[in-house]
């Protein structure tokens, strides 16, 4: 019960704190989206005639399990939809995804996934997110990795299809345009459009772009786009953890800074819980935000006609109807059917 109450409380705080920033970004981007495409242009499209969508989310399992050789070997059989945080992971091995998804409205952080041309020492001193985060550890060497990602996105940007949410920051949008990527815009589903004073309805009237329920995070948004926009009936997940490895320091978790700012350091351990993945026979731990996302995602899969395979080989998403597989087993068995 404590976890459920906490989720509602912080969810309310998060929505209140982000709503103004999101709407500000949407207003600004409303002048830009007309120059590009709507995500509805991708409805039932299949760029390489593959039968399987591969979602590459940014969980910590990607640094434990390097799936890129298997992806390269089976590239023509996958329609790759990736979170922006895994773009560097793929481009390092010259794997060009079919679609990149981005939605976070943060003013400064998210552009780093595409390369920040104006990264300064002041930025690094002010925000330690990339130094402490437990996703792609190469980003902890901030200056060097930023130069590398700039090199890759400058080279491959014109070949990329990107689905930016209208909530994206000005820095992200500017960088995507500089990269000469093809942009397919969508609106965030913020509340029930039928409600009085609905913000979702307000932004739809503003730009007439489709509203998509991202289920709160970019990895889940990739799945939603694979299922609802492209219409794939078979979807594979990697990097979809919604949790941390047991040896991960609490300070390296995704929402640590929000928890500290909101509730202080006292009793910080109460905001985390340990979960046993019976499929993998291993323990992981999660925070209330990821646990909430996980439950929302499972509900979405239950209401889908698509078959979803979790090949992450880590994390806490294992309940039915999710099918748990090792990625190499999926590639050797399911892809040849």
Residue pairs with C-beta under 8 A, 6 or more apart in sequence:
2 270
3 273
3 288
3 291
6 271
6 288
7 288
7 289
7 291
7 292
10 258
10 259
10 262
10 288
10 289
11 292
13 262
14 258
18 105
19 190
19 199
21 105
21 107
22 105
22 167
22 188
22 190
23 199
23 203
25 105
25 166
25 167
25 168
25 169
25 170
26 166
26 167
26 187
26 203
26 206
26 207
27 206
28 170
29 166
29 168
29 173
29 185
29 207
30 166
30 206
30 207
32 173
33 166
33 185
33 207
33 209
36 182
36 183
36 184
36 185
37 182
37 183
37 184
37 185
38 184
38 185
38 186
38 208
38 209
38 210
39 163
39 184
39 185
39 186
39 209
39 210
39 212
39 225
39 229
40 210
40 229
41 184
42 99
42 163
42 184
42 225
42 229
42 230
43 229
43 230
43 231
44 230
44 231
45 230
46 79
46 230
47 79
47 98
47 161
48 76
48 79
48 98
50 76
50 77
50 78
50 79
51 77
51 232
51 233
51 234
52 77
52 78
52 79
52 232
52 234
52 235
52 236
52 334
52 335
53 78
53 79
53 80
53 81
53 226
53 230
53 232
53 234
53 235
53 236
54 71
54 78
54 79
54 80
54 81
54 236
54 238
55 81
55 82
55 219
55 222
55 223
55 226
55 235
55 236
55 237
55 238
55 239
55 240
56 62
56 80
56 81
56 82
56 83
56 86
56 89
56 90
56 97
56 222
56 238
56 239
57 82
57 83
57 86
57 218
57 219
57 222
57 237
57 238
57 239
57 240
57 241
57 312
58 83
58 85
58 86
58 135
58 136
58 218
58 219
58 239
59 135
59 219
59 239
59 240
59 241
59 242
59 243
59 312
59 314
59 315
60 134
60 135
60 241
60 244
60 245
60 248
60 314
61 238
61 239
61 241
61 312
61 313
61 314
61 315
62 86
62 89
62 135
62 136
62 238
62 239
63 135
63 136
63 137
64 245
64 313
64 314
65 238
65 312
65 313
65 314
65 327
67 238
67 311
67 327
68 89
68 90
68 92
68 93
68 95
69 93
70 327
70 328
70 331
71 78
71 80
71 90
71 93
71 95
72 93
72 94
72 95
73 331
74 331
74 335
75 95
77 335
78 236
79 98
79 226
79 230
79 232
80 90
80 95
80 97
80 98
80 99
81 97
81 98
81 99
81 100
81 101
81 222
81 225
81 226
81 230
82 90
82 97
82 99
82 100
82 101
82 222
83 100
83 101
83 102
83 218
83 219
83 221
83 222
83 239
84 100
84 101
84 102
84 110
84 113
84 114
84 218
85 113
85 135
85 136
85 218
86 136
86 239
87 97
87 100
87 113
87 114
87 149
87 152
87 153
88 113
88 136
88 138
88 139
88 145
88 148
88 149
88 152
89 136
90 96
90 97
91 149
91 152
91 153
91 156
92 152
96 156
96 159
96 160
97 160
98 161
99 161
99 162
99 163
99 184
99 222
99 225
100 160
100 161
100 162
100 163
100 181
101 162
101 163
101 218
101 221
101 222
101 225
102 110
102 113
102 162
102 163
102 164
102 165
102 168
102 172
102 218
103 164
103 165
103 167
103 168
103 188
103 214
103 218
103 221
104 110
104 167
104 168
104 169
104 218
105 167
105 168
105 169
106 169
107 169
107 170
107 171
108 116
108 123
108 127
108 169
108 171
109 127
109 129
109 130
110 168
110 169
110 171
110 172
111 169
111 171
111 172
111 175
112 119
112 130
112 139
112 142
112 146
112 149
113 149
114 149
114 153
114 172
114 175
114 176
114 179
115 146
115 149
115 150
115 151
115 152
115 153
115 154
115 175
116 123
116 146
116 150
116 171
116 175
117 150
117 175
117 178
119 142
119 143
119 146
124 142
124 143
129 257
130 139
130 140
130 142
131 140
131 142
132 251
132 252
132 256
133 139
133 140
133 252
133 254
134 244
134 245
134 248
134 252
134 253
134 254
138 145
139 145
153 160
153 175
153 179
154 179
157 176
157 178
157 179
157 180
157 181
158 179
158 180
158 181
160 179
160 181
160 182
161 181
161 182
161 184
162 176
162 181
162 182
162 183
162 184
163 183
163 184
163 185
163 186
163 225
164 172
164 173
164 176
164 183
164 184
164 185
164 186
165 185
165 186
165 187
165 188
165 212
165 214
165 221
166 185
166 186
166 187
166 188
166 203
166 207
166 209
167 188
176 183
177 183
185 207
185 209
186 209
186 210
186 211
186 212
187 200
187 203
187 204
187 207
187 209
187 210
187 211
187 212
188 200
188 203
188 211
188 212
188 214
189 200
189 211
189 212
189 213
189 214
190 199
190 200
190 203
191 198
191 199
191 200
192 198
192 200
193 200
193 201
193 204
193 211
194 201
195 201
200 211
203 211
204 211
212 221
212 224
212 225
212 228
212 229
213 224
213 300
214 220
214 221
214 224
215 221
215 223
215 224
215 293
215 296
215 297
215 300
216 289
216 292
216 293
216 296
217 293
219 237
219 239
219 240
220 293
220 296
220 297
220 300
223 235
223 237
223 297
223 300
223 301
223 308
224 300
226 232
226 235
226 306
227 235
227 304
227 306
232 306
233 305
233 306
233 307
234 306
234 307
234 309
234 334
235 306
235 307
235 308
235 309
236 308
236 309
236 311
236 327
236 330
237 308
237 309
237 310
237 311
237 312
237 317
238 311
238 312
238 313
238 327
239 312
240 310
240 312
240 315
240 317
241 284
241 290
241 312
241 314
241 315
241 316
241 317
242 286
242 290
242 291
242 293
242 294
242 297
242 315
242 316
242 317
243 275
243 284
243 285
243 286
243 290
243 294
243 314
243 315
243 316
244 252
244 253
244 284
244 285
244 286
245 284
245 314
246 274
246 283
246 284
246 285
248 285
250 256
250 268
250 269
250 272
253 272
253 287
254 287
254 289
254 290
255 287
255 289
255 290
259 268
259 271
259 287
260 268
263 271
271 287
271 288
272 285
272 286
272 287
272 288
273 285
273 286
273 291
274 283
274 284
274 285
275 283
275 284
275 285
275 286
275 316
276 282
276 283
277 283
277 284
277 315
277 316
277 318
278 318
279 318
279 324
280 313
280 314
280 318
280 324
282 314
284 314
284 315
284 316
286 294
286 316
290 316
291 316
294 316
294 317
297 317
298 317
298 319
298 322
301 308
301 321
301 322
302 321
307 321
307 323
308 321
308 322
308 323
309 322
309 323
309 324
309 325
309 330
309 334
310 317
310 318
310 322
310 323
310 324
310 325
311 324
311 325
311 326
311 327
311 330
313 326
313 327
318 324
325 334
